[in-house]
Amino acid sequence: MWIRQCFLGILGLSGGFAVAGGMFALLIALGVVPRFAGRTRTAAYVRFYEDAAALGGILGNLFSVYPVRIPAGIWPAAAFSLFAGVFTGAWAMALTEIMDVIPIFSRRIRLKTGMPWILLMMAAGRMTGALVHAYFGY
């Protein structure tokens, strides 16, 4: 029985390394962190951003495997959720911008006006999806 548990542990750890390695390789290949720092005019903190992204990935994986309950109440949980959503949305939009998805899409459909509304609806869709996921637990 313990051999099976060891095998499953090694398999899970290997899968986690592969996924994390792929994600960080994508972020490095696309140059997301330096470009994000350049946009916010905080290029002096690029090493901090890279370390924070790596630490966030590691801690996120650990917390998904070993759930941690922090008895802090509803307001700290709401603040954490807000900051986590802003972080995820910022990374998603940075990847979208770097890959030029929005300009290519707008040229293909010959969009002249209304781009702010499209971006707003994209953000509202992400927010709705996150709320549905949080409420129903899919």
DSSP file with accessible surface (Angstrom, degrees, kcal/mol):
  #  RESIDUE AA STRUCTURE BP1 BP2  ACC     N-H-->O    O-->H-N    N-H-->O    O-->H-N    TCO  KAPPA ALPHA  PHI   PSI    X-CA   Y-CA   Z-CA
    1    1 A M     >        0   0  162      0, 0.0     4,-1.7     0, 0.0     5,-0.1   0.000 360.0 360.0 360.0 -40.3    0.0    0.0    0.0
    2    2 A W  H  >  +     0   0  188      1,-0.2     4,-2.4     2,-0.2     5,-0.2   0.821 360.0  58.6 -70.8 -26.4    2.8    2.5    0.8
    3    3 A I  H  > S+     0   0  111      2,-0.2     4,-2.7     1,-0.2    -1,-0.2   0.916 105.0  50.5 -66.3 -40.4    4.5    1.8   -2.5
    4    4 A R  H  > S+     0   0  163      2,-0.2     4,-2.6     1,-0.2    -2,-0.2   0.917 110.6  48.8 -62.8 -42.6    1.3    2.9   -4.3
    5    5 A Q  H  X S+     0   0  111     -4,-1.7     4,-2.4     2,-0.2    -2,-0.2   0.908 112.0  48.8 -64.3 -41.5    1.2    6.1   -2.2
    6    6 A C  H  X S+     0   0   66     -4,-2.4     4,-2.6     2,-0.2     5,-0.2   0.919 111.5  49.8 -63.3 -43.3    4.9    6.8   -2.9
    7    7 A F  H  X S+     0   0  131     -4,-2.7     4,-2.7     1,-0.2    -2,-0.2   0.931 111.9  47.5 -61.4 -45.3    4.3    6.2   -6.6
    8    8 A L  H  X S+     0   0   80     -4,-2.6     4,-2.7     2,-0.2    -1,-0.2   0.888 111.6  51.4 -64.8 -37.2    1.3    8.6   -6.7
    9    9 A G  H  X S+     0   0   45     -4,-2.4     4,-2.5     2,-0.2    -2,-0.2   0.931 112.1  45.2 -64.0 -44.6    3.3   11.2   -4.8
   10   10 A I  H  X S+     0   0  109     -4,-2.6     4,-2.6     2,-0.2    -2,-0.2   0.914 113.5  50.8 -65.8 -40.2    6.2   11.0   -7.2
   11   11 A L  H  X S+     0   0   99     -4,-2.7     4,-2.4    -5,-0.2    -2,-0.2   0.933 112.3  46.2 -63.2 -44.4    3.8   11.1  -10.1
   12   12 A G  H  X S+     0   0   50     -4,-2.7     4,-2.4     2,-0.2    -2,-0.2   0.909 113.0  49.3 -65.1 -41.9    2.0   14.2   -8.8
   13   13 A L  H  X S+     0   0  105     -4,-2.5     4,-2.5     2,-0.2    -2,-0.2   0.923 111.5  49.4 -64.6 -40.8    5.2   16.0   -8.0
   14   14 A S  H  X S+     0   0   64     -4,-2.6     4,-2.3     1,-0.2    -2,-0.2   0.912 111.0  49.4 -64.9 -42.7    6.5   15.3  -11.5
   15   15 A G  H  X S+     0   0   37     -4,-2.4     4,-2.5     2,-0.2     5,-0.2   0.905 110.6  50.6 -62.6 -40.8    3.4   16.5  -13.1
   16   16 A G  H  X S+     0   0   28     -4,-2.4     4,-2.7     1,-0.2     5,-0.3   0.909 109.8  50.1 -63.6 -41.6    3.5   19.7  -11.0
   17   17 A F  H  X S+     0   0  143     -4,-2.5     4,-2.6     2,-0.2    -1,-0.2   0.907 111.3  49.6 -61.9 -41.0    7.1   20.3  -12.0
   18   18 A A  H  X S+     0   0   71     -4,-2.3     4,-2.3     2,-0.2    -2,-0.2   0.933 114.0  43.8 -65.4 -45.0    6.2   19.8  -15.7
   19   19 A V  H  X S+     0   0  110     -4,-2.5     4,-2.5     2,-0.2    -2,-0.2   0.936 116.2  46.8 -67.2 -44.4    3.2   22.2  -15.5
   20   20 A A  H  X S+     0   0   24     -4,-2.7     4,-2.7    -5,-0.2     5,-0.3   0.915 112.3  50.6 -64.5 -41.0    5.1   24.8  -13.5
   21   21 A G  H  X S+     0   0   40     -4,-2.6     4,-2.3    -5,-0.3    -1,-0.2   0.911 111.0  48.8 -62.6 -41.5    8.1   24.6  -15.8
   22   22 A G  H  X S+     0   0   44     -4,-2.3     4,-2.2    -5,-0.2    -2,-0.2   0.910 111.8  49.0 -64.2 -41.5    5.9   25.1  -18.8
   23   23 A M  H  X S+     0   0   86     -4,-2.5     4,-2.4     2,-0.2    -2,-0.2   0.949 114.2  44.3 -65.0 -46.2    4.2   28.1  -17.3
   24   24 A F  H  X S+     0   0   52     -4,-2.7     4,-2.4     1,-0.2     5,-0.2   0.873 111.3  54.2 -69.6 -32.8    7.4   29.8  -16.3
   25   25 A A  H  X S+     0   0   57     -4,-2.3     4,-2.9    -5,-0.3    -1,-0.2   0.910 109.5  48.7 -63.8 -39.9    9.0   29.0  -19.7
   26   26 A L  H  X S+     0   0   86     -4,-2.2     4,-2.3     2,-0.2    -2,-0.2   0.932 111.6  48.7 -64.6 -44.3    6.0   30.6  -21.4
   27   27 A L  H  X>S+     0   0   19     -4,-2.4     5,-2.0     1,-0.2     4,-0.8   0.899 115.5  44.3 -63.7 -38.7    6.3   33.7  -19.2
   28   28 A I  H  <5S+     0   0  136     -4,-2.4     3,-0.5     2,-0.2    -2,-0.2   0.925 112.8  50.5 -71.4 -43.7   10.1   33.9  -19.9
   29   29 A A  H  <5S+     0   0   83     -4,-2.9    -2,-0.2     1,-0.2    -1,-0.2   0.883 114.8  43.5 -63.8 -36.9    9.7   33.3  -23.6
   30   30 A L  H  <5S-     0   0   52     -4,-2.3    -1,-0.2    -5,-0.2    -2,-0.2   0.613 105.4-129.8 -83.2 -12.9    7.1   36.0  -24.0
   31   31 A G  T  X5 +     0   0   24     -4,-0.8     4,-1.6    -3,-0.5     5,-0.2   0.884  51.0 154.8  68.4  38.3    8.9   38.4  -21.7
   32   32 A V  H  >< +     0   0    0     -5,-2.0     4,-2.9    -6,-0.2     5,-0.2   0.933  64.1  50.6 -66.5 -46.4    5.9   39.1  -19.6
   33   33 A V  H  > S+     0   0   13     -6,-0.4     4,-2.6     1,-0.2     5,-0.2   0.949 113.0  42.9 -64.6 -50.2    7.6   40.2  -16.4
   34   34 A P  H  > S+     0   0   70      0, 0.0     4,-2.3     0, 0.0    -1,-0.2   0.912 117.0  48.2 -63.7 -35.6   10.0   42.8  -17.9
   35   35 A R  H  X S+     0   0  106     -4,-1.6     4,-2.4     2,-0.2    -2,-0.2   0.909 111.1  50.1 -70.2 -39.3    7.2   44.2  -20.1
   36   36 A F  H  X S+     0   0   67     -4,-2.9     4,-1.5     2,-0.2    -1,-0.2   0.913 112.7  47.4 -62.5 -41.9    4.9   44.3  -17.2
   37   37 A A  H  <>S+     0   0    0     -4,-2.6     5,-2.7    -5,-0.2     4,-0.3   0.873 111.0  52.1 -67.6 -36.1    7.5   46.2  -15.2
   38   38 A G  H ><5S+     0   0   45     -4,-2.3     3,-0.9    -5,-0.2    -2,-0.2   0.897 107.7  51.3 -66.5 -39.1    8.2   48.5  -18.1
   39   39 A R  H 3<5S+     0   0  142     -4,-2.4    -1,-0.2     1,-0.2    -2,-0.2   0.850 114.6  42.5 -65.7 -34.8    4.5   49.4  -18.4
   40   40 A T  T 3<5S-     0   0   68     -4,-1.5    -1,-0.2    -5,-0.2    -2,-0.2   0.388 110.1-123.3 -93.0   2.9    4.3   50.2  -14.8
   41   41 A R  T < 5S+     0   0  222     -3,-0.9    -3,-0.2    -4,-0.3     3,-0.1   0.870  79.4 116.9  57.1  41.0    7.6   52.1  -14.8
   42   42 A T    > < +     0   0   35     -5,-2.7     3,-1.9    -6,-0.1    -4,-0.2  -0.268  20.6 141.7-127.6  46.4    9.0   49.9  -12.0
   43   43 A A  G >   +     0   0   67      1,-0.3     3,-1.3    -6,-0.3     4,-0.2   0.734  63.0  70.3 -64.4 -21.6   11.9   48.2  -14.0
   44   44 A A  G 3  S+     0   0   94      1,-0.3    -1,-0.3    -7,-0.1     3,-0.3   0.719  97.2  53.1 -67.5 -17.5   14.1   48.4  -10.9
   45   45 A Y  G <>  +     0   0  139     -3,-1.9     4,-2.4     1,-0.2    -1,-0.3   0.111  69.6 114.9-105.3  20.7   12.0   45.7   -9.3
   46   46 A V  H <> S+     0   0   30     -3,-1.3     4,-2.6     1,-0.2     5,-0.2   0.916  78.1  50.8 -60.2 -43.2   12.1   43.1  -12.1
   47   47 A R  H  > S+     0   0  182     -3,-0.3     4,-2.5     1,-0.2    -1,-0.2   0.901 110.0  50.7 -61.9 -39.1   14.0   40.6   -9.9
   48   48 A F  H  > S+     0   0  133      2,-0.2     4,-2.8     1,-0.2    -1,-0.2   0.920 110.1  49.8 -63.5 -42.4   11.4   41.0   -7.1
   49   49 A Y  H  X S+     0   0   63     -4,-2.4     4,-2.4     2,-0.2    -2,-0.2   0.907 111.6  48.3 -62.7 -43.3    8.6   40.4   -9.6
   50   50 A E  H  X S+     0   0   81     -4,-2.6     4,-2.3     2,-0.2    -2,-0.2   0.925 113.7  46.5 -64.4 -43.4   10.2   37.3  -10.9
   51   51 A D  H  X S+     0   0  100     -4,-2.5     4,-2.9    -5,-0.2     5,-0.2   0.904 112.6  50.5 -64.1 -40.6   10.8   36.0   -7.4
   52   52 A A  H  X S+     0   0   45     -4,-2.8     4,-2.6     2,-0.2    -2,-0.2   0.897 110.2  49.7 -65.9 -38.7    7.2   36.8   -6.4
   53   53 A A  H  X S+     0   0   14     -4,-2.4     4,-2.1     2,-0.2    -2,-0.2   0.925 113.7  45.8 -65.9 -42.3    5.8   35.0   -9.4
   54   54 A A  H  X S+     0   0   37     -4,-2.3     4,-2.4     2,-0.2    -2,-0.2   0.937 114.6  47.2 -65.8 -45.2    7.9   31.9   -8.7
   55   55 A L  H  X S+     0   0   99     -4,-2.9     4,-3.1     1,-0.2     5,-0.3   0.903 110.9  52.8 -64.2 -38.7    7.0   32.0   -5.0
   56   56 A G  H  X S+     0   0   42     -4,-2.6     4,-2.5    -5,-0.2    -1,-0.2   0.901 109.9  48.3 -63.1 -40.4    3.3   32.5   -5.8
   57   57 A G  H  X S+     0   0   22     -4,-2.1     4,-2.1     2,-0.2    -2,-0.2   0.923 114.0  46.2 -64.7 -43.0    3.4   29.5   -8.1
   58   58 A I  H  X S+     0   0   96     -4,-2.4     4,-2.4     2,-0.2    -2,-0.2   0.950 116.5  43.4 -64.8 -49.7    5.1   27.3   -5.5
   59   59 A L  H  X S+     0   0   66     -4,-3.1     4,-2.9     1,-0.2     5,-0.2   0.884 111.5  55.1 -66.1 -36.7    2.8   28.4   -2.7
   60   60 A G  H  X S+     0   0   39     -4,-2.5     4,-1.5    -5,-0.3    -1,-0.2   0.911 109.9  46.5 -61.7 -41.5   -0.3   28.1   -4.9
   61   61 A N  H  X S+     0   0   79     -4,-2.1     4,-1.5     2,-0.2    -2,-0.2   0.922 113.9  47.9 -65.6 -43.6    0.6   24.5   -5.7
   62   62 A L  H  X S+     0   0   85     -4,-2.4     4,-3.3     1,-0.2    -2,-0.2   0.920 112.2  48.6 -63.6 -42.9    1.3   23.7   -2.1
   63   63 A F  H  < S+     0   0  109     -4,-2.9     5,-0.2     1,-0.2    -1,-0.2   0.765 108.7  54.0 -71.2 -23.9   -2.0   25.3   -0.9
   64   64 A S  H  < S+     0   0   89     -4,-1.5    -1,-0.2    -5,-0.2    -2,-0.2   0.816 116.7  37.9 -77.3 -28.0   -3.9   23.4   -3.5
   65   65 A V  H  < S+     0   0   92     -4,-1.5    -2,-0.2     1,-0.3    -3,-0.2   0.895 128.7  31.6 -84.3 -44.8   -2.5   20.1   -2.3
   66   66 A Y  S  < S-     0   0  159     -4,-3.3    -1,-0.3    -5,-0.2    -2,-0.1  -0.852  88.3-141.8-116.3  92.5   -2.5   20.9    1.4
   67   67 A P        -     0   0  113      0, 0.0     2,-0.5     0, 0.0    -3,-0.1  -0.296  13.4-155.1 -59.1 133.6   -5.5   23.2    2.2
   68   68 A V        -     0   0   84     -5,-0.2     2,-0.6     2,-0.0    -5,-0.0  -0.951   1.3-155.7-113.1 126.2   -4.6   25.9    4.8
   69   69 A R        -     0   0  231     -2,-0.5     0, 0.0     2,-0.0     0, 0.0  -0.908   7.1-170.7-104.3 122.4   -7.3   27.4    6.9
   70   70 A I        -     0   0  133     -2,-0.6     2,-2.4     3,-0.1     3,-0.4  -0.947  18.1-144.3-112.5 112.1   -6.5   30.8    8.3
   71   71 A P        +     0   0  136      0, 0.0    -2,-0.0     0, 0.0     0, 0.0  -0.441  57.7 125.6 -77.5  75.1   -9.2   31.9   10.8
   72   72 A A        -     0   0   56     -2,-2.4     3,-0.2     1,-0.3     2,-0.2   0.616  63.7-119.7-107.6 -18.4   -9.1   35.6    9.8
   73   73 A G     >  -     0   0   51     -3,-0.4     4,-1.1     1,-0.2    -1,-0.3  -0.480  38.7 -58.4 105.6-177.4  -12.8   36.4    9.0
   74   74 A I  H  > S+     0   0  126      2,-0.2     4,-2.6     1,-0.2     5,-0.2   0.864 122.9  56.8 -77.5 -36.2  -14.7   37.6    6.0
   75   75 A W  H  > S+     0   0  205      2,-0.2     4,-2.6     1,-0.2     5,-0.2   0.934 108.4  44.8 -69.8 -44.7  -12.9   40.9    5.4
   76   76 A P  H  > S+     0   0   68      0, 0.0     4,-2.6     0, 0.0    -1,-0.2   0.902 114.4  51.3 -63.5 -35.0   -9.4   39.5    5.0
   77   77 A A  H  X S+     0   0   48     -4,-1.1     4,-2.5     2,-0.2    -2,-0.2   0.909 110.8  48.2 -65.9 -39.8  -10.7   36.7    2.8
   78   78 A A  H  X S+     0   0   47     -4,-2.6     4,-2.4     2,-0.2    -1,-0.2   0.911 112.0  49.0 -66.4 -40.1  -12.5   39.3    0.7
   79   79 A A  H  X S+     0   0   40     -4,-2.6     4,-2.6     2,-0.2     5,-0.2   0.926 111.6  49.2 -64.9 -42.7   -9.4   41.4    0.4
   80   80 A F  H  X S+     0   0  147     -4,-2.6     4,-2.8     1,-0.2     5,-0.2   0.926 111.1  50.1 -61.4 -43.6   -7.3   38.4   -0.5
   81   81 A S  H  X S+     0   0   76     -4,-2.5     4,-2.4     2,-0.2    -1,-0.2   0.902 110.7  49.9 -62.2 -40.7   -9.9   37.4   -3.2
   82   82 A L  H  X S+     0   0  110     -4,-2.4     4,-2.5     2,-0.2    -2,-0.2   0.952 113.9  44.1 -62.7 -48.5   -9.8   41.0   -4.6
   83   83 A F  H  X S+     0   0  140     -4,-2.6     4,-2.4     1,-0.2    -2,-0.2   0.886 113.3  51.1 -66.4 -38.1   -6.0   41.0   -4.8
   84   84 A A  H  X S+     0   0   35     -4,-2.8     4,-2.6    -5,-0.2    -1,-0.2   0.906 111.4  48.6 -64.9 -39.4   -5.9   37.5   -6.3
   85   85 A G  H  X S+     0   0   44     -4,-2.4     4,-2.8    -5,-0.2     5,-0.2   0.912 111.6  48.5 -66.4 -41.3   -8.4   38.5   -8.9
   86   86 A V  H  X S+     0   0   91     -4,-2.5     4,-2.6     2,-0.2    -2,-0.2   0.922 112.7  49.5 -64.0 -41.7   -6.5   41.6   -9.8
   87   87 A F  H  X S+     0   0  116     -4,-2.4     4,-2.3     2,-0.2     5,-0.2   0.952 113.9  44.1 -62.1 -48.7   -3.3   39.7  -10.0
   88   88 A T  H  X S+     0   0   71     -4,-2.6     4,-2.5     1,-0.2    -2,-0.2   0.923 114.9  49.0 -64.7 -42.7   -4.8   37.0  -12.3
   89   89 A G  H  X S+     0   0   20     -4,-2.8     4,-2.7    -5,-0.2     5,-0.2   0.896 109.8  51.8 -64.1 -38.5   -6.6   39.5  -14.4
   90   90 A A  H  X S+     0   0   29     -4,-2.6     4,-2.3    -5,-0.2    -1,-0.2   0.917 111.6  46.5 -65.4 -41.6   -3.4   41.6  -14.9
   91   91 A W  H  X S+     0   0   34     -4,-2.3     4,-2.5     2,-0.2     5,-0.2   0.912 112.9  49.8 -66.2 -41.0   -1.4   38.5  -15.9
   92   92 A A  H  X S+     0   0   23     -4,-2.5     4,-2.3     1,-0.2    -2,-0.2   0.931 113.6  45.0 -64.5 -42.9   -4.1   37.4  -18.4
   93   93 A M  H  X S+     0   0   70     -4,-2.7     4,-2.7     2,-0.2    -1,-0.2   0.866 111.1  54.0 -69.9 -34.1   -4.4   40.9  -19.9
   94   94 A A  H  X S+     0   0   10     -4,-2.3     4,-2.7    -5,-0.2     5,-0.2   0.929 110.5  46.5 -64.5 -42.7   -0.6   41.1  -20.1
   95   95 A L  H  X S+     0   0   44     -4,-2.5     4,-2.2     2,-0.2    -2,-0.2   0.907 112.6  50.4 -64.1 -40.1   -0.4   37.8  -22.0
   96   96 A T  H  <>S+     0   0   31     -4,-2.3     5,-2.0    -5,-0.2     6,-0.4   0.920 112.7  46.5 -63.2 -42.0   -3.2   39.0  -24.3
   97   97 A E  H ><5S+     0   0   69     -4,-2.7     3,-1.2     1,-0.2    -2,-0.2   0.921 111.5  50.4 -67.5 -42.3   -1.4   42.2  -25.0
   98   98 A I  H 3<5S+     0   0   26     -4,-2.7    -1,-0.2     1,-0.3    -2,-0.2   0.895 111.4  47.5 -65.0 -38.3    1.9   40.6  -25.6
   99   99 A M  T 3<5S-     0   0  110     -4,-2.2    -1,-0.3    -5,-0.2    -2,-0.2   0.449 107.7-128.6 -83.4   2.6    0.4   38.1  -28.0
  100  100 A D  T <>5 +     0   0   81     -3,-1.2     4,-1.5    -4,-0.3     5,-0.2   0.847  57.1 147.8  55.5  39.2   -1.5   41.0  -29.8
  101  101 A V  H  >< +     0   0   71     -5,-2.0     4,-2.6    -6,-0.2     5,-0.2   0.938  65.9  48.4 -68.6 -46.8   -4.8   39.1  -29.6
  102  102 A I  H  > S+     0   0   32     -6,-0.4     4,-2.8     2,-0.2     5,-0.2   0.940 112.3  45.9 -67.0 -46.8   -6.9   42.2  -29.2
  103  103 A P  H  > S+     0   0   52      0, 0.0     4,-2.0     0, 0.0    -1,-0.2   0.921 115.4  47.6 -62.5 -39.5   -5.5   44.3  -32.1
  104  104 A I  H  X S+     0   0   71     -4,-1.5     4,-2.3     2,-0.2    -2,-0.2   0.937 113.4  48.4 -65.4 -42.9   -5.6   41.2  -34.5
  105  105 A F  H  X S+     0   0  105     -4,-2.6     4,-1.9     1,-0.2    -1,-0.2   0.928 111.0  49.9 -62.5 -44.0   -9.1   40.4  -33.4
  106  106 A S  H  <>S+     0   0   20     -4,-2.8     5,-2.9     1,-0.2     4,-0.2   0.862 111.8  48.6 -67.2 -33.4  -10.3   44.0  -33.9
  107  107 A R  H ><5S+     0   0  169     -4,-2.0     3,-0.7    -5,-0.2    -1,-0.2   0.888 108.9  53.5 -70.3 -37.6   -8.7   44.2  -37.4
  108  108 A R  H 3<5S+     0   0  196     -4,-2.3    -2,-0.2     1,-0.2    -1,-0.2   0.867 115.5  38.2 -66.7 -36.6  -10.3   40.9  -38.5
  109  109 A I  T 3<5S-     0   0   87     -4,-1.9    -1,-0.2    -5,-0.2    -2,-0.2   0.371 111.0-121.7 -95.3   6.4  -13.8   42.0  -37.6
  110  110 A R  T < 5 -     0   0  203     -3,-0.7     2,-0.5    -4,-0.2    -3,-0.2   0.909  43.5-179.5  56.1  49.4  -13.1   45.5  -38.9
  111  111 A L      < +     0   0   50     -5,-2.9    -1,-0.2     1,-0.2     3,-0.1  -0.683  16.4 168.2 -83.9 124.7  -13.9   47.2  -35.5
  112  112 A K        +     0   0  187     -2,-0.5     2,-0.3     1,-0.3    -1,-0.2   0.771  64.1  15.5-103.4 -41.7  -13.6   50.9  -35.6
  113  113 A T  S    S+     0   0  118      1,-0.1    -1,-0.3     2,-0.1     0, 0.0  -0.896  97.2  56.7-130.9 163.0  -15.2   52.0  -32.3
  114  114 A G     >  +     0   0   29     -2,-0.3     4,-1.9    -3,-0.1     3,-0.2   0.541  53.9 133.5  98.1   7.9  -16.2   50.3  -29.0
  115  115 A M  H  > S+     0   0   48      1,-0.2     4,-2.5     2,-0.2     5,-0.2   0.907  72.8  54.5 -61.7 -41.2  -12.9   48.8  -27.9
  116  116 A P  H  > S+     0   0   98      0, 0.0     4,-2.3     0, 0.0    -1,-0.2   0.898 108.6  50.5 -58.7 -35.4  -13.3   50.1  -24.3
  117  117 A W  H  > S+     0   0  172     -3,-0.2     4,-2.5     2,-0.2    -2,-0.2   0.884 108.8  50.9 -68.8 -37.8  -16.7   48.4  -24.1
  118  118 A I  H  X S+     0   0   49     -4,-1.9     4,-2.3     2,-0.2    -1,-0.2   0.937 111.6  47.3 -65.0 -43.9  -15.2   45.1  -25.4
  119  119 A L  H  X S+     0   0   63     -4,-2.5     4,-2.2     1,-0.2    -2,-0.2   0.901 111.9  51.2 -63.5 -39.4  -12.5   45.2  -22.8
  120  120 A L  H  X S+     0   0   91     -4,-2.3     4,-2.6    -5,-0.2    -1,-0.2   0.916 110.4  48.3 -63.6 -41.4  -15.0   46.0  -20.1
  121  121 A M  H  X S+     0   0  111     -4,-2.5     4,-2.4     2,-0.2    -2,-0.2   0.865 108.7  54.0 -69.5 -33.2  -17.2   43.1  -21.2
  122  122 A M  H  X S+     0   0   74     -4,-2.3     4,-2.2     2,-0.2    -1,-0.2   0.934 111.5  45.2 -63.4 -44.3  -14.2   40.8  -21.2
  123  123 A A  H  X S+     0   0   57     -4,-2.2     4,-2.4     1,-0.2    -2,-0.2   0.909 112.7  50.8 -65.6 -40.8  -13.4   41.8  -17.6
  124  124 A A  H  X S+     0   0   36     -4,-2.6     4,-2.7     1,-0.2    -2,-0.2   0.889 109.3  51.8 -65.0 -36.4  -17.0   41.5  -16.6
  125  125 A G  H  X S+     0   0   43     -4,-2.4     4,-2.6     2,-0.2    -1,-0.2   0.914 109.8  48.4 -65.5 -41.5  -17.1   38.0  -18.1
  126  126 A R  H  X S+     0   0  130     -4,-2.2     4,-2.3     2,-0.2    -2,-0.2   0.908 112.7  49.0 -63.5 -42.1  -14.0   37.0  -16.2
  127  127 A M  H  X S+     0   0  113     -4,-2.4     4,-2.5     2,-0.2    -2,-0.2   0.933 111.6  48.6 -64.7 -43.4  -15.6   38.4  -13.0
  128  128 A T  H  X S+     0   0   77     -4,-2.7     4,-2.7     1,-0.2     5,-0.2   0.925 111.2  50.3 -62.9 -43.2  -18.9   36.5  -13.6
  129  129 A G  H  X S+     0   0   41     -4,-2.6     4,-2.5     1,-0.2    -1,-0.2   0.910 110.8  49.1 -61.5 -40.4  -17.1   33.3  -14.3
  130  130 A A  H  X S+     0   0   60     -4,-2.3     4,-2.6     2,-0.2    -2,-0.2   0.907 112.0  48.6 -66.3 -39.5  -15.1   33.7  -11.1
  131  131 A L  H  X S+     0   0  108     -4,-2.5     4,-2.6     2,-0.2     5,-0.2   0.912 111.8  48.5 -67.4 -41.4  -18.2   34.4   -9.1
  132  132 A V  H  X S+     0   0   59     -4,-2.7     4,-2.9     2,-0.2     5,-0.5   0.924 112.9  49.0 -63.1 -42.1  -20.0   31.4  -10.5
  133  133 A H  H  X S+     0   0  107     -4,-2.5     4,-1.9    -5,-0.2     5,-0.3   0.920 113.1  46.7 -63.3 -41.6  -17.0   29.2   -9.8
  134  134 A A  H  < S+     0   0   79     -4,-2.6    -2,-0.2     2,-0.2    -1,-0.2   0.896 117.6  42.8 -68.8 -36.6  -16.8   30.5   -6.2
  135  135 A Y  H  < S+     0   0  185     -4,-2.6    -2,-0.2    -5,-0.2    -3,-0.2   0.942 126.9  27.8 -76.2 -47.0  -20.6   30.1   -5.6
  136  136 A F  H  < S-     0   0  117     -4,-2.9    -3,-0.2    -5,-0.2    -2,-0.2   0.643  95.3-135.6 -91.6 -18.0  -21.1   26.7   -7.2
  137  137 A G     <        0   0   59     -4,-1.9    -4,-0.1    -5,-0.5    -3,-0.1   0.854 360.0 360.0  69.4  37.3  -17.6   25.3   -6.7
  138  138 A Y              0   0  185     -6,-0.3    -1,-0.2    -5,-0.3    -2,-0.0  -0.434 360.0 360.0 -69.7 360.0  -17.1   23.8  -10.2
